[in-house]
């Protein structure tokens, strides 16, 4: 499924204590995640489990949007333009 948003990983932090020190483990993790992301993009890597989950959600919302097309005409048109209906 072309154009599906997929994730190679995630991380989060707060900066409540100020800037992250240059030698922090967090920066090493961020760098490793960046390397993984670049590799996935170069190799056009796909994650079938994520694609399957997204397709299930799309199927659910396809039905919802069809049932509400009179009230959600803008959403219905968008889904038509995307070829999802």
C-alpha positions as CSV (number, residue, x, y, z in Angstrom):
1,X,0.0,0.0,0.0
2,X,1.9,3.0,-1.2
3,X,1.9,6.1,1.0
4,X,1.2,4.3,4.2
5,X,2.7,5.9,7.2
6,X,4.9,3.5,9.1
7,X,7.1,3.8,12.1
8,X,10.6,2.4,12.7
9,X,10.5,3.2,16.4
10,X,9.9,6.1,18.8
11,X,11.3,7.9,21.7
12,X,10.4,10.8,23.9
13,X,11.8,13.0,26.6
14,X,11.1,16.2,28.5
15,X,13.5,19.1,28.8
16,X,12.3,20.0,32.3
17,X,15.9,19.8,33.6
18,X,17.4,21.9,30.8
19,X,19.4,20.9,27.7
20,X,20.4,17.2,27.3
21,X,24.1,16.7,27.9
22,X,26.1,15.8,24.8
23,X,27.1,12.4,26.2
24,X,23.7,11.4,27.4
25,X,22.3,8.0,26.6
26,X,19.3,9.7,25.2
27,X,21.3,11.2,22.4
28,X,22.9,7.8,21.6
29,X,19.4,6.3,21.4
30,X,18.2,9.2,19.1
31,X,21.2,8.7,16.9
32,X,20.6,5.0,16.6
33,X,16.9,5.6,15.8
34,X,18.0,8.1,13.1
35,X,20.3,5.5,11.5
36,X,17.5,3.0,11.6
37,X,15.2,5.5,9.9
38,X,17.7,6.3,7.2
39,X,18.2,2.6,6.5
40,X,14.5,1.9,6.3
41,X,14.0,4.8,3.8
42,X,16.9,3.7,1.6
43,X,15.8,0.1,1.6
44,X,12.1,1.0,1.2
45,X,11.4,-1.2,4.2
46,X,7.8,-2.0,5.0
47,X,6.3,-3.3,8.2
48,X,3.4,-5.6,7.3
49,X,1.9,-5.7,10.8
50,X,1.5,-1.9,10.7
51,X,0.1,-1.9,7.2
52,X,-2.4,-4.6,8.2
53,X,-3.5,-2.5,11.3
54,X,-3.9,0.6,9.2
55,X,-6.0,-1.3,6.6
56,X,-8.3,-2.6,9.3
57,X,-8.8,1.0,10.6
58,X,-9.4,2.2,7.0
59,X,-12.0,-0.5,6.5
60,X,-13.8,0.5,9.7
61,X,-13.8,4.2,8.9
62,X,-14.7,3.5,5.2
63,X,-18.0,2.1,6.6
64,X,-18.5,5.0,9.0
65,X,-17.9,7.6,6.3
66,X,-20.2,5.9,3.8
67,X,-23.0,5.8,6.4
68,X,-22.5,9.5,7.2
69,X,-21.8,10.8,3.7
70,X,-24.7,13.2,3.9
71,X,-23.4,14.8,7.1
72,X,-19.7,14.4,6.3
73,X,-19.7,15.4,2.6
74,X,-16.2,16.9,2.8
75,X,-14.8,13.7,4.3
76,X,-16.7,11.6,1.9
77,X,-15.2,13.6,-1.1
78,X,-11.7,13.3,0.4
79,X,-12.0,9.6,0.7
80,X,-13.2,9.4,-2.9
81,X,-10.3,11.5,-4.1
82,X,-7.9,9.1,-2.3
83,X,-9.6,6.1,-3.9
84,X,-10.4,4.6,-0.5
85,X,-14.1,4.2,-1.2
